């Protein structure tokens, strides 16, 4: 077996081994080149990879931009997986994944304004890769539950573990733990994912699950293959 099929088979085995019974595994953090100029992969290619790996869905979280619902729905129908539009907003404390806003607005770059608007519009927020942007001002840890539903405690570009520092911090603060590949390439899909206790087929289901912390970070790079 050549290297590419061997790698794909290993990813698929890891996903099968880590999917909760009756639940779902989704990648909550991916970028396509149509709206994220630093990406080397098309949105369609990312979704195709997610389906081929056996993930149950992928969230399109482009930089300060939101995929049109019609585009996401068409990709979901074509590939048979959930395709959920979101957005990665660059804020004054770092990057934030937001699910439930329909467009970018300049005032979203201020974290507390972003939170106010998100709450007013029924959106959910996840602090993306908090382990990365150490040079930016940070809120007091005690303020995090007022700002976020969850922390992205495992990111595909970092080596933080499922039980690492930010996972322990999130648990101590009563926040959820998510994982996202932060994919800017096709190969990044399938490295990490977020496990949900129940199926997540659309944006509303995702927001509801994030709010009740019915999810966990999964590092598929360290997952045992299914026997």
Number of C-alpha atoms within 10 A of each C-alpha: 6 6 8 10 10 11 14 17 16 19 25 21 19 24 30 18 15 20 21 17 11 9 14 22 29 33 28 28 29 29 28 26 16 16 18 20 13 14 18 15 20 18 26 19 13 24 29 20 20 26 21 16 21 21 25 23 26 29 27 30 28 28 22 23 21 21 22 13 15 10 14 21 16 12 19 22 11 12 17 14 24 25 29 29 27 31 28 27 27 17 19 15 18 22 22 27 27 26 27 21 18 17 13 15 12 10 12 20 19 15 20 15 13 21 19 13 15 19 14 9 12 13 22 25 26 25 24 27 24 19 16 13 13 10 8 11 10 14 11 7 10 9 11 19 15 10 20 20 24 29 27 26 31 31 28 22 15 13 12 17 17 20 14 12 12 20 24 15 17 21 14 9 15 14 23 25 30 33 30 30 27 25 26 23 20 22 16 18 27 30 24 31 32 27 26 24 17 16 20 23 17 18 19 16 13 22 20 15 20 24 18 12 18 15 24 22 25 28 24 23 14 12 18 15 16 12 5
